[in-house]
Amino acid sequence: VLYKATDAGLAMRAVLLLALSACGASALQRSSAGPGGRTKSAGAPALQRARRVARSGSGSVNGHGHGKGARMATRMSAASGAGMSKEEVDAYIAKVKADTDKVARTRGEGAAGGVVVGEGGVDFGSLVKYPVATALELGIIAALFKGLDVLGGAVGGLPAVFVPPLFAFLSLRSRVFSLLSAKRPPRGGFEDAGKRVATPADTKRPPWTPPGKFFPIIWLSITALRSISAFIVWNAAGRTLCSAPLLALVAHLCVGDTWNSITNVERRLGVSSLGVFFVLGSVFNAIYQFACVKPLAGIILAPSAVWLSIATVLTWSIWSLNGKQSLLPRKDGKAGTLQIPIFGSLMASK
C-alpha cells in the first residue's frame, strides 16, 4: 500500500514491509481456513480498500511520482496481503501518509491533500508591496479630487454633469493610477474549446461559474450603480469630491485593483482567495458610508456587494479545485514589478 509517496525510499519501505507481512500470511490463512479449505479473511474488505488507495496514490504530490514503486507495492499487497486485518491496513495507511506528508513539507510542497505552500519562503516584499501600492493609488486619486475641488471653487463650482462620468471612468479604469499592473481578463472571457469562459483554459472552475460573456454585463451594470450613487452622495455632501464617503468608494476600487494584479497578473490563487475578503470588506464599508449620507445611495450601491459575495465564493472554489496554493505569497517568481502610474498603464496597453 502506498499513499502518494513523494520519495523513492518510501516506495521501497512499502515493498519491504509488505514482503515481511507475507511471511505470516500463509499461517494466518491456514488458521482461519474453514470447511472446504476456503479462507475466512476478516481483512478482505480492508485489503480491497488498501488496493484502491495504492492504485489511486501511484503518483506523487509534486506531479513527478514514483509510479514504478507504487505499482510494485500494489502487486505485493495483492499477492501477500490477504491475511492483513482492517486495523493493520488502517495503521499502515496512516503511517505511510504521515511519512509522505513529512517529506512533502520538507520539500515545500505541502501536505498530501492539504494546502500546497509552493517553493521558497514567504515573499515578505510582496506582503509590503500590496498595501503600500494600494495606499499610494488612493493618495493619488485623493489628490486629484482635491485639485478638482479647488478648481471647481475657483470657477463657481464643479459642473454636476462632470461627476457621473468621472466615477464611471474610475470604476472601469482606476487601475491607471495603480503602481501595480492590474489588467483585467479579456473582454468576454477566455477562449476554451470554442467557448468564452471566466477563467483561463488551464484553470479548473466549478460547474456553476457564470459564462464569460456575462461578466462585462455585470460590471457595466455595477459601473452605472456606482456612478449614480456617487453623484447622489456628492450632491448631498456639499458637492465635494474629496470627502470621506466618496474616498471610501475610491478605496474599494484601489483594493480591487491590487486584487486584480494578484489574481490576473501574478496568478497567485491562494493570495487572491485571502485578498478577496479585503475587496468584500471595502465595498461594505463604502455602502455604509454612502447610507450614512443618503440611505438611497447605499441601497443603489448594495447590489455590488451581492455580486462580490458570489465572486468570493467562486474565488475560493477555484482555489480549492486548483491545488490550494499558499494563502501567503511565496518566493515563486510570480511577483509583479512596480510601474509608474498612468504612464505604466499606457505603455502596457500598447
PAVOLUM-113851 format. One record per residue: residue in one letter; x, z, y of N, C-alpha, C in turn. Coordinates in steps of 0.2 Angstrom, whole numbers, padded with zeros to 4 digits, always signed. Layout:
<nodes>
AXZYXZYXZY...
</nodes>
This chain:
<nodes>
V+0004+0000-0006+0000+0000+0000+0004+0000+0006L+0003-0005+0011+0007-0005+0017+0002-0006+0023Y+0003-0002+0028-0001-0002+0034+0002-0005+0040K+0002-0011+0041+0006-0014+0046+0013-0012+0048A+0017-0012+0043+0024-0010+0043+0027-0014+0049T+0031-0010+0053+0035-0014+0058+0042-0014+0056D+0044-0012+0051+0051-0011+0049+0052-0013+0041A+0057-0016+0040+0058-0018+0033+0059-0012+0029G+0062-0007+0031+0064-0001+0027+0057+0002+0025L+0052+0002+0029+0045+0005+0027+0042+0001+0022A+0043-0006+0022+0041-0010+0016+0044-0008+0010M+0051-0007+0010+0055-0006+0004+0053+0001+0001R+0051+0006+0006+0049+0013+0004+0043+0012+0000A+0038+0008+0003+0032+0007+0000+0032+0005-0008V+0037+0000-0008+0038-0003-0015+0041+0002-0020L+0046+0006-0017+0049+0011-0022+0044+0017-0023L+0040+0019-0019+0036+0024-0020+0030+0022-0025L+0028+0016-0024+0023+0013-0029+0026+0012-0036A+0032+0011-0036+0036+0010-0043+0036+0017-0046L+0038+0022-0042+0038+0029-0045+0031+0031-0048S+0026+0029-0044+0019+0031-0047+0018+0027-0053A+0021+0021-0055+0019+0018-0061+0022+0022-0067C+0027+0026-0066+0029+0030-0072+0024+0034-0075G+0020+0037-0071+0014+0041-0073+0008+0038-0074A+0007+0031-0073+0001+0028-0073-0002+0027-0080S+0003+0026-0085+0001+0025-0092-0002+0031-0095A+0002+0037-0093+0000+0043-0096-0007+0045-0093L-0008+0044-0087-0015+0046-0084-0020+0041-0087Q-0019+0035-0088-0024+0031-0091-0026+0033-0098R-0020+0035-0102-0022+0037-0109-0026+0044-0109S-0024+0048-0104-0028+0055-0104-0035+0054-0102S-0036+0048-0098-0043+0048-0096-0047+0042-0099A-0044+0040-0105-0047+0034-0109-0053+0037-0112G-0059+0034-0112-0065+0036-0116-0066+0032-0122P-0072+0032-0125-0073+0028-0131-0072+0021-0130G-0069+0017-0135-0068+0010-0134-0061+0009-0131G-0058+0014-0129-0051+0013-0125-0052+0011-0118R-0058+0011-0115-0058+0010-0108-0056+0016-0104T-0053+0014-0098-0050+0019-0094-0056+0021-0089K-0057+0028-0088-0061+0030-0083-0057+0033-0077S-0056+0028-0073-0052+0030-0067-0056+0031-0061A-0055+0038-0060-0059+0040-0054-0056+0037-0047G-0050+0035-0048-0047+0032-0042-0048+0025-0041A-0052+0021-0045-0053+0014-0044-0056+0012-0037P-0061+0015-0035-0063+0013-0028-0058+0014-0023A-0054+0020-0023-0049+0021-0018-0044+0016-0019L-0042+0014-0025-0037+0009-0026-0039+0002-0023Q-0046+0000-0024-0048-0006-0021-0047-0005-0013R-0049+0000-0010-0048+0001-0003-0041+0001-0001A-0036+0003-0005-0029+0003-0004-0027-0004-0004R-0030-0008-0008-0028-0015-0009-0030-0019-0003R-0036-0017+0000-0039-0021+0006-0034-0019+0012V-0032-0013+0012-0028-0011+0018-0022-0014+0018A-0019-0015+0011-0012-0018+0011-0013-0025+0013R-0018-0029+0010-0019-0036+0012-0020-0037+0020S-0024-0033+0023-0025-0033+0030-0019-0031+0034G-0015-0027+0031-0009-0025+0035-0003-0029+0034S-0003-0035+0031+0003-0038+0029+0007-0041+0035G+0004-0040+0041+0008-0042+0047+0010-0036+0051S+0014-0037+0056+0017-0031+0060+0013-0030+0066V+0014-0025+0070+0011-0024+0076+0014-0029+0081N+0021-0030+0081+0024-0035+0086+0023-0042+0084G+0019-0044+0079+0017-0051+0078+0022-0054+0073H+0028-0051+0072+0033-0055+0068+0032-0053+0061G+0031-0047+0059+0029-0045+0052+0034-0045+0047H+0033-0042+0042+0037-0042+0036+0032-0043+0030G+0029-0049+0030+0024-0051+0026+0026-0051+0018K+0033-0053+0017+0035-0053+0010+0035-0046+0007G+0038-0041+0011+0037-0034+0008+0030-0032+0007A+0026-0034+0012+0019-0031+0011+0016-0035+0005R+0017-0041+0004+0014-0044-0002+0017-0041-0009M+0024-0039-0009+0026-0036-0014+0023-0029-0016A+0022-0025-0010+0018-0019-0011+0011-0020-0013T+0008-0025-0011+0001-0026-0014+0001-0028-0021R+0006-0032-0023+0006-0034-0030+0008-0028-0035M+0013-0023-0032+0015-0017-0036+0009-0013-0036S+0005-0012-0031-0001-0007-0031-0006-0010-0036A-0007-0017-0037-0012-0019-0041-0010-0018-0049A-0003-0018-0050+0000-0018-0056+0000-0011-0059S+0002-0006-0054+0003+0001-0057-0001+0006-0053G-0005+0005-0049-0009+0010-0045-0015+0012-0048A-0017+0010-0054-0024+0011-0057-0025+0018-0058G-0020+0022-0059-0021+0029-0060-0021+0034-0054M-0020+0031-0048-0020+0035-0042-0027+0037-0040S-0027+0044-0038-0033+0047-0036-0035+0045-0029K-0041+0046-0027-0043+0044-0020-0039+0048-0015E-0038+0055-0017-0034+0059-0012-0027+0057-0012E-0024+0054-0017-0017+0052-0017-0016+0045-0013V-0021+0041-0013-0021+0035-0009-0022+0036-0002D-0027+0041+0000-0028+0043+0007-0022+0046+0010A-0018+0050+0006-0012+0054+0008-0007+0049+0010Y-0006+0044+0005-0001+0039+0006-0002+0034+0012I-0008+0032+0012-0010+0028+0018-0009+0031+0025A-0010+0038+0025-0009+0042+0031-0002+0042+0033K+0002+0043+0027+0010+0044+0028+0013+0038+0031V+0011+0032+0028+0014+0025+0030+0012+0024+0037K+0005+0025+0038+0003+0024+0045+0007+0028+0050A+0008+0034+0049+0012+0039+0053+0019+0036+0054D+0022+0034+0049+0029+0031+0049+0029+0025+0054T+0024+0020+0053+0023+0014+0056+0022+0016+0064D+0018+0020+0065+0017+0022+0072+0023+0025+0076K+0027+0029+0072+0033+0031+0074+0038+0026+0076V+0039+0021+0072+0043+0015+0073+0041+0011+0079A+0034+0010+0079+0032+0006+0085+0033+0010+0091R+0032+0016+0092+0033+0020+0098+0040+0019+0100T+0045+0020+0095+0052+0019+0096+0054+0013+0099R+0050+0007+0097+0052+0001+0100+0048-0001+0106G+0044+0004+0108+0040+0002+0114+0034-0002+0113E+0031-0003+0107+0026-0007+0105+0019-0004+0105G+0019+0003+0105+0013+0006+0105+0011+0008+0098A+0006+0013+0097+0004+0015+0090+0000+0010+0087A+0000+0009+0081-0004+0004+0077-0012+0006+0079G-0015+0001+0081-0022+0002+0083-0023+0006+0090G-0018+0008+0093-0019+0011+0099-0017+0007+0105V-0015+0010+0111-0013+0007+0117-0006+0004+0117V-0006-0003+0118+0001-0006+0117+0004-0004+0124V+0010-0001+0124+0013+0000+0130+0018-0005+0133G+0020-0010+0129+0024-0015+0131+0032-0013+0131E+0036-0018+0133+0043-0017+0133+0045-0013+0140G+0051-0010+0139+0053-0006+0145+0049+0000+0147G+0052+0003+0152+0049+0009+0155+0044+0007+0160V+0041+0013+0163+0036+0012+0169+0039+0008+0175D+0036+0003+0178+0038+0000+0183+0036+0004+0190F+0040+0008+0192+0038+0013+0197+0038+0009+0204G+0042+0003+0204+0042-0001+0210+0035-0004+0211S+0032-0006+0206+0025-0009+0207+0020-0003+0208L+0021+0003+0206+0017+0008+0207+0017+0010+0215V+0023+0009+0218+0023+0010+0225+0021+0004+0229K+0022-0002+0226+0021-0009+0230+0013-0009+0231Y+0009-0008+0226+0002-0009+0226-0001-0005+0232P-0001+0001+0232-0004+0005+0238-0001+0003+0245V+0006+0002+0245+0009+0000+0251+0006-0007+0254A+0006-0012+0249+0003-0018+0251-0004-0018+0253T-0008-0014+0250-0015-0013+0252-0016-0010+0259A-0012-0005+0260-0012-0001+0267-0010-0006+0272L-0004-0010+0271-0002-0014+0276-0007-0020+0278E-0010-0022+0273-0015-0028+0274-0021-0025+0278L-0023-0019+0276-0028-0015+0280-0026-0014+0287G-0020-0012+0288-0017-0011+0295-0017-0018+0299I-0015-0023+0296-0015-0030+0299-0022-0032+0302I-0027-0031+0297-0034-0033+0299-0037-0028+0304A-0035-0022+0304-0037-0017+0309-0035-0019+0316A-0028-0021+0316-0025-0023+0322-0028-0029+0325L-0030-0034+0321-0034-0040+0323-0041-0038+0326F-0044-0033+0323-0051-0031+0325-0050-0028+0332K-0045-0024+0333-0044-0020+0339-0042-0025+0345G-0038-0030+0343-0037-0035+0348-0043-0039+0350L-0047-0041+0345-0054-0044+0347-0058-0040+0351D-0058-0033+0350-0062-0029+0354-0060-0029+0361V-0053-0029+0362-0050-0029+0368-0052-0035+0372L-0051-0041+0368-0053-0047+0371-0060-0048+0373G-0064-0045+0368-0071-0046+0370-0073-0042+0376G-0070-0036+0377-0071-0032+0383-0069-0035+0389A-0064-0039+0389-0062-0042+0395-0066-0048+0397V-0070-0051+0392-0074-0056+0394-0082-0055+0394G-0083-0048+0394-0090-0046+0394-0093-0045+0387G-0089-0044+0382-0092-0043+0375-0091-0049+0371L-0089-0047+0364-0088-0052+0359-0095-0055+0358P-0095-0062+0357-0101-0065+0356-0104-0063+0349A-0110-0062+0348-0113-0060+0342-0113-0065+0337V-0113-0071+0339-0113-0077+0334-0107-0077+0330F-0102-0074+0333-0095-0074+0330-0094-0069+0324V-0098-0064+0324-0097-0059+0319-0098-0061+0312P-0104-0064+0310-0106-0065+0303-0100-0070+0300P-0098-0076+0304-0093-0080+0301-0087-0076+0300L-0085-0072+0305-0079-0068+0304-0079-0064+0297F-0084-0061+0296-0084-0057+0289-0085-0061+0283A-0088-0067+0284-0089-0072+0279-0082-0074+0277F-0078-0076+0282-0071-0078+0281-0067-0073+0277L-0068-0066+0280-0064-0061+0277-0066-0060+0269S-0072-0061+0268-0075-0060+0261-0072-0065+0257L-0071-0071+0259-0068-0076+0255-0061-0077+0255R-0058-0075+0261-0051-0077+0262-0047-0071+0265S-0049-0065+0264-0045-0059+0266-0038-0059+0263R-0037-0062+0258-0030-0062+0255-0025-0065+0259V-0027-0069+0264-0021-0072+0268-0018-0067+0272F-0020-0061+0273-0017-0056+0276-0013-0051+0271S-0013-0053+0265-0010-0048+0260-0003-0050+0259L+0001-0045+0257+0008-0046+0256+0009-0048+0249L+0004-0048+0245+0004-0050+0238+0001-0057+0237S+0003-0061+0232-0001-0067+0230-0007-0065+0227A-0013-0066+0230-0019-0064+0227-0024-0070+0226K-0021-0075+0223-0025-0081+0221-0031-0079+0216R-0037-0082+0217-0042-0082+0213-0042-0087+0207P-0046-0086+0202-0046-0091+0197-0049-0097+0199P-0048-0103+0196-0050-0109+0198-0058-0109+0199R-0060-0113+0204-0067-0113+0206-0071-0116+0200G-0076-0112+0198-0080-0114+0192-0077-0111+0186G-0071-0108+0186-0069-0105+0180-0063-0109+0176F-0061-0107+0171-0055-0110+0167-0058-0115+0162E-0054-0120+0160-0056-0125+0156-0055-0123+0149D-0059-0123+0144-0059-0121+0137-0063-0125+0133A-0060-0129+0129-0064-0134+0124-0070-0137+0128G-0068-0140+0134-0074-0144+0137-0078-0140+0141K-0078-0133+0141-0082-0129+0144-0078-0125+0150R-0082-0123+0155-0079-0119+0160-0081-0111+0159V-0075-0107+0158-0076-0100+0156-0073-0096+0161A-0074-0089+0161-0072-0085+0166-0065-0083+0166T-0062-0083+0160-0055-0081+0159-0051-0087+0156P-0044-0086+0156-0040-0091+0153-0042-0092+0146A-0040-0098+0143-0042-0100+0136-0039-0095+0131D-0033-0093+0133-0030-0089+0128-0032-0081+0128T-0037-0080+0133-0039-0073+0133-0046-0072+0130K-0046-0067+0125-0052-0066+0122-0057-0062+0126R-0063-0064+0126-0068-0061+0130-0075-0059+0126P-0078-0054+0128-0084-0053+0125-0090-0058+0125P-0094-0059+0120-0099-0064+0120-0104-0064+0126W-0105-0059+0129-0109-0058+0134-0106-0060+0141T-0100-0062+0141-0097-0064+0148-0101-0070+0151P-0102-0069+0157-0106-0075+0161-0102-0081+0161P-0105-0087+0161-0101-0093+0161-0097-0094+0168G-0092-0097+0168-0088-0098+0174-0091-0101+0180K-0096-0105+0178-0099-0108+0184-0104-0103+0188F-0105-0098+0185-0110-0093+0188-0106-0089+0193F-0099-0088+0193-0095-0084+0197-0095-0086+0204P-0094-0092+0206-0095-0094+0213-0101-0093+0216I-0107-0094+0212-0114-0092+0215-0114-0085+0216I-0112-0081+0212-0112-0074+0213-0108-0072+0219W-0102-0074+0220-0098-0072+0225-0100-0075+0232L-0103-0081+0232-0106-0083+0238-0112-0079+0240S-0116-0077+0235-0121-0073+0237-0119-0066+0240I-0114-0063+0237-0111-0057+0239-0108-0058+0246T-0105-0064+0248-0102-0065+0254-0107-0065+0259A-0113-0068+0258-0119-0068+0263-0121-0061+0264L-0122-0057+0259-0124-0050+0260-0119-0046+0264R-0113-0047+0263-0108-0043+0267-0108-0045+0274S-0109-0052+0275-0109-0054+0282-0115-0051+0286I-0121-0051+0283-0127-0049+0286-0127-0041+0287S-0125-0038+0282-0124-0030+0283-0119-0028+0288A-0113-0032+0288-0108-0030+0293-0111-0032+0300F-0114-0037+0301-0117-0038+0308-0122-0033+0310I-0126-0031+0305-0131-0025+0307-0127-0019+0309V-0122-0017+0305-0118-0011+0307-0114-0012+0314W-0111-0018+0315-0108-0020+0321-0112-0019+0327N-0118-0022+0326-0123-0021+0332-0126-0014+0333A-0126-0010+0328-0129-0003+0328-0123+0002+0330A-0117+0000+0330-0111+0005+0331-0108+0003+0337G-0111+0001+0343-0108-0001+0349-0105-0007+0349R-0106-0012+0345-0103-0019+0345-0096-0018+0345T-0093-0014+0341-0086-0013+0340-0084-0015+0333L-0079-0019+0332-0076-0021+0326-0072-0016+0323C-0067-0013+0327-0063-0008+0324-0066-0001+0324S-0071+0000+0319-0075+0006+0318-0074+0008+0311A-0075+0014+0309-0074+0017+0303-0079+0013+0297P-0085+0012+0299-0089+0009+0293-0086+0002+0292L-0085-0002+0297-0083-0009+0296-0076-0009+0293L-0071-0005+0294-0065-0004+0291-0065-0002+0284A-0071+0002+0282-0072+0004+0275-0073-0003+0271L-0077-0007+0274-0078-0014+0271-0072-0018+0270V-0068-0018+0275-0061-0021+0275-0057-0018+0270A-0057-0011+0269-0053-0008+0264-0055-0010+0257H-0061-0011+0256-0064-0013+0250-0061-0020+0248L-0061-0024+0253-0058-0031+0252-0051-0031+0251C-0047-0027+0254-0040-0026+0253-0038-0024+0246V-0042-0019+0244-0041-0016+0237-0043-0022+0232G-0048-0026+0233-0049-0031+0229-0044-0036+0229D-0041-0038+0234-0035-0042+0235-0029-0040+0230T-0028-0034+0231-0022-0031+0226-0024-0031+0219W-0031-0030+0218-0033-0030+0211-0033-0037+0208N-0034-0042+0212-0034-0049+0210-0027-0051+0209S-0022-0049+0213-0015-0050+0211-0013-0047+0205I-0015-0041+0203-0013-0038+0197-0016-0042+0191T-0023-0044+0192-0026-0047+0186-0025-0055+0185N-0025-0059+0191-0024-0066+0190-0017-0069+0191V-0013-0065+0195-0006-0067+0196-0001-0064+0191E-0001-0057+0190+0003-0054+0186+0001-0053+0179R-0006-0054+0178-0009-0054+0171-0008-0048+0168R-0008-0042+0171-0007-0035+0168-0014-0033+0167L-0017-0034+0161-0024-0032+0159-0025-0025+0159G-0020-0021+0157-0021-0013+0157-0021-0011+0164V-0016-0013+0168-0016-0010+0175-0023-0013+0179S-0025-0019+0177-0031-0021+0180-0037-0017+0178S-0037-0015+0172-0043-0010+0169-0043-0004+0173L-0037-0001+0175-0037+0005+0179-0039+0004+0186G-0036-0002+0189-0037-0003+0196-0044-0005+0198V-0048-0008+0193-0055-0010+0194-0059-0004+0197F-0057+0002+0195-0061+0008+0197-0059+0010+0204F-0054+0008+0207-0052+0008+0214-0057+0003+0218V-0057-0003+0215-0062-0008+0218-0069-0005+0218L-0071-0002+0213-0078+0000+0212-0079+0006+0217G-0074+0011+0217-0075+0016+0222-0075+0014+0229S-0071+0009+0231-0071+0007+0238-0077+0004+0240V-0081+0000+0236-0087-0003+0238-0092+0002+0238F-0092+0008+0234-0097+0013+0235-0096+0017+0242N-0090+0017+0244-0088+0021+0250-0091+0016+0256A-0090+0010+0255-0092+0005+0261-0100+0006+0261I-0103+0006+0256-0111+0006+0256-0113+0013+0259Y-0109+0018+0257-0111+0025+0260-0110+0025+0268Q-0104+0022+0270-0103+0021+0277-0108+0017+0281F-0110+0012+0278-0115+0007+0281-0122+0011+0281A-0124+0014+0276-0130+0018+0276-0130+0023+0281C-0125+0026+0282-0125+0032+0287-0126+0029+0294V-0124+0023+0296-0125+0020+0302-0132+0017+0302K-0134+0013+0297-0140+0010+0297-0142+0009+0289P-0147+0013+0287-0149+0013+0280-0150+0005+0277L-0153+0001+0281-0154-0006+0279-0148-0009+0277A-0143-0008+0281-0136-0011+0280-0133-0009+0273G-0134-0003+0271-0132+0000+0265-0136-0003+0259I-0142-0004+0260-0147-0007+0255-0145-0014+0254I-0143-0018+0259-0141-0025+0259-0135-0026+0255L-0130-0021+0256-0123-0022+0253-0123-0019+0246A-0129-0015+0244-0129-0012+0237-0128-0017+0231P-0131-0023+0232-0130-0027+0226-0123-0029+0224S-0118-0028+0229-0111-0030+0227-0109-0024+0222A-0111-0018+0223-0109-0013+0218-0112-0014+0211V-0118-0016+0211-0121-0018+0204-0117-0023+0201W-0115-0028+0204-0111-0033+0201-0104-0031+0199L-0101-0027+0204-0094-0024+0202-0094-0019+0196S-0100-0016+0195-0101-0011+0190-0101-0015+0183I-0104-0021+0183-0104-0026+0177-0097-0028+0176A-0094-0030+0182-0087-0033+0181-0082-0027+0179T-0083-0021+0180-0079-0016+0177-0080-0015+0170V-0086-0016+0167-0087-0016+0160-0084-0022+0157L-0084-0027+0160-0081-0034+0157-0074-0033+0157T-0071-0030+0163-0063-0029+0163-0061-0025+0157W-0064-0019+0156-0062-0015+0150-0063-0018+0144S-0069-0022+0143-0070-0026+0137-0064-0031+0135I-0062-0034+0140-0057-0039+0139-0050-0036+0138W-0049-0030+0141-0043-0026+0140-0043-0024+0132S-0049-0022+0130-0049-0019+0123-0048-0025+0118L-0051-0031+0119-0050-0036+0115-0044-0040+0115N-0039-0038+0120-0033-0042+0120-0027-0037+0120G-0027-0033+0115-0021-0029+0113-0020-0022+0117K-0025-0021+0121-0025-0014+0125-0018-0013+0128Q-0016-0017+0133-0010-0017+0137-0009-0010+0140S-0003-0008+0142-0002-0002+0145-0006-0001+0152L-0009+0005+0153-0013+0006+0159-0008+0007+0165L-0002+0008+0164+0003+0008+0169+0007+0002+0169P+0010-0001+0175+0014-0007+0175+0021-0005+0171R+0023-0010+0167+0029-0009+0164+0034-0014+0166K+0041-0013+0165+0046-0017+0167+0046-0023+0162D+0041-0027+0163+0040-0033+0158+0041-0040+0161G+0044-0040+0167+0045-0046+0170+0039-0050+0173K+0033-0046+0173+0027-0049+0176+0026-0047+0184A+0030-0043+0186+0029-0041+0193+0029-0047+0198G+0024-0047+0203+0025-0052+0208+0029-0050+0213T+0031-0055+0217+0035-0054+0223+0031-0053+0230L+0034-0050+0235+0030-0050+0241+0031-0056+0245Q+0026-0057+0249+0026-0063+0253+0024-0061+0260I+0025-0066+0265+0024-0065+0272+0016-0066+0273P+0012-0062+0276+0005-0063+0277+0004-0069+0281I-0001-0073+0279-0004-0079+0282+0001-0085+0280F+0007-0084+0282+0012-0089+0281+0013-0090+0273G+0014-0085+0270+0015-0085+0262+0009-0088+0259S+0003-0086+0261-0003-0089+0258-0004-0096+0259L-0002-0099+0265-0002-0106+0267+0003-0110+0263M+0009-0107+0262+0014-0110+0258+0012-0111+0250A+0008-0105+0248+0006-0105+0241+0001-0110+0239S-0003-0112+0245-0009-0116+0244-0007-0123+0243K-0001-0125+0245+0001-0132+0246+0004-0134+0239
</nodes>
